Amino acid sequence: MSRCILVVEDQMDNRQILRDLLGNAGYELLEAENGAEALTTVARQRPDLILMDIQLPVMDGYEATRRLKSDPATKSIPIIVVTSYALSGDETKAREAGCDAYVTKPYSPRQLLGKVREFLP
């Protein structure tokens, strides 16, 4: 049975890169373009892991992560932040929101896949 990953990313090109990388690695993918859409998607079809961008329209990744981690039904879903935010304090802010891991863009495909496999062996 294939593991399901929700990709929350507003940029179509970035979603395509993740679709190619993770699809070729055998994962089933769901996609959302903003944090509010991510919450709706998770309520409809619970993924095994979430890759969450931070800078998103409608609802940013920090708020979406906080809401997911505060809900008993979804708090156990691992959330890996994948973001271009790489300034001092950004990782701390993401972890305080509840993310389980933090990967900065640009990332190496091997690095990201390794991080995903830590949570979905």
N, C-alpha and C positions, 0 to 999 in steps of 0.2 A: 504494500500500500504506500503510495507516494505521500510525502509530507507536504503540507500546504503553507505557503508563505504569503502574507499580505505585504505588498510594496506600496508605501504611501509616499508618493513623489509627484510634484506638480509638473515637472519638465518631461515632455514626451520622449526626448532623446535619452534621458537618464532611465526612464522606465524601460525603454527598448533594450538598453545595455543590460539591465538587470534581468529582463525577460530572457534574453539570449543566454546569459551566464547561468542563471538558476534553472531555466528550462532544460538546458543541455546537461545539467547536473542531476536531472531527474525530479526536480521539485515541481509541484503544482503551484500556480500563481494566481493570486487575486490582486487587483489594483485599485487604488483610490488616489484621487488628485488633491485631496485636502484632508485636514483632521476630522471635520464633520462627516465627510464621506467614509472615512476609515471607521468611525464609531458605528455607522449604519451597516457597513460591510461586516464588521466583527459580530454585530448582533444577529445578522442574517446567517452567516457562515463562519464559524469560529476557526481561525487559522492556528497552526502550530507555532508560528513565529511571525513577528512583524518587523519589517525594515522601515524605519520612520525618518523622513526628512524633517528638519526643524522649520525652515522658512517656507511656509505654505499659506495659500490664500484661505479665507473663511475662518479657519481655526489652525493655529500653528501646532507644530509637533510637540512642544512642551505641554500645552493644554490637553491635547489628545492623549498623550502619555499619562498625565495626571489622572484624567478621567478613567482610562482603562485600568490603571493600577489601583484606583480607589473602589472599583467595582469588584465585589467578591467573585462574580462569574467570570471575570476576564483578568484578574490580577496575576494569575499564574502564567499568562502568555508572555514569553520572553520578547522584549523589545530591544532591537539594536538600532541605535541612532546612526544614520548615514547622512553626513552633513558637510557643507563647506565651512561651517562655523568652527574655526580652529584657533580662536584667540584664547588667551589665558582666562580661565573661569568658565568657558563654554561647556567643557565636559562635566565640570562640577554641577553646573546648572541643569544639564540633561540628566545626570544621575540623581539629583535632588527631585526632579520631576518623576523619577521612577525607572529610567531606562536601565537595562541590564548590561549593555555594552555600547561602545562608542567608536565609530569608524569615520575618519575624515576623508573628504573628497579632495583631490583625486585619490582613489584607492587602487591597490593592485587587485585584480580579480582573484588571485590566489589568497591574498589576505582576507578579503571579504568572504570567500567561500570557506576558508578555515574558521572564521568567526561564526558563520552560520552552522557549520558542522559541530562546533562546541556545544550548541544548543539543540541541534537535531542530528545526533550521531547516526 
